[in-house]
Amino acid sequence: MRTETRGPRSGMPARQLLVAGLTMMLLVAAGSPLWAGQVGPQADKPWRDAEEAARQLSDAQVRLLDARDALVQAEERLVELEEAQLGVDEERFVVASELQATRELARDLAIEAYMSGGTITDALYVLDATTATDFAYRTTILTESADAVARSTDHFVRLRSQASEDALTLADEIDGMDRVFELAREEIAKAELALVDAEWVMSIAEIHRAADELMTRWNRTEPTEEQWDSLRFCESGRNYAINTGNGFYGAYQFNLITWVDMGGTGLPSDAPPEEQDARARYLYGLRGSGFDVGGPWPLCGRFLPRN
């Protein structure tokens, strides 16, 4: 890009212009590196739609928050599972202890009955009963107690079996939490990248929105994509990364003063294509093409609208 800060290039002798043009074409043909392998902006981004860019930015922010919330929920779930596992283990211990006590009681009764030469109920009540009525009463109580012991034993067995199944289920879910955490962290990483990309698109869309305002204020005619492409080819051979050391950089051949004036930082040739396009459009909205009047593109500006 040629500006009044450097002086119009139209005063160059025709021979020097021809040599300069051929030199640039040879440099491009020799394989001057394009910025990050790109020859232009990604077409699937709302570079010129600030409203849509803002919506996508909001979606990216929500996605990141959701991803972080999912990780927190996974961490909370793991704590719940570990606490539940401890509870199951304690329950199994209590049930096993009670069951063991029941079994020991049954064994003692069996031994006592065997040594007395009779059944369990005979052994108990022959030793203590003093009358027939007392014996009958105690026999009834013992029968019901024996049934209760049997029911309790069945209950303990079922409870212990259930506790074992729960422990197995919990262990499986806890083992699976590693994958849950891995997926949650992957989603956070992707969401963070998406947010950075959305913020970048939004920043470019803001430049284009400012350029729109300038176009309206100065009644500029919007160049077509073909016209911009012709300008880039004329200026740099469409090479966004070109830096030949002549003080002009990138696809639009910004000089540093103009680049900074348009809000850029660093070297224009180091900026992504989207940023170079946006700042070139902003410059056009501000100053026009400058063709043949010492403006931004005094020579190649002929490919852009004059007003």
VENKA-V248490 format. One line per field, one symbol per residue. psi: psi as a letter, one per 40 degrees, with the letter a starting at -180 (. if undefined). A space follows every 10 residues. Layout:
psi: ???
This chain:
psi: hhiedeiiee eiiddddddd ddddddddde fhhihfeiei iheeigdegd dddddddddd dddddddddd dddddddddd dddddddddd dddddddddd dddddddddd dddddeeaid ddddedddhe iddddddddd dddddddddd dddddddddd dddddddddd dddddedddd dddddddddd dddddddddd dddddddddd dddddddefi hhiidddddd dddddeffhd ehgeeeeiia defiiddddd deeiiahdee iidddddddd ddddddeade heefadgdde eeeiid.
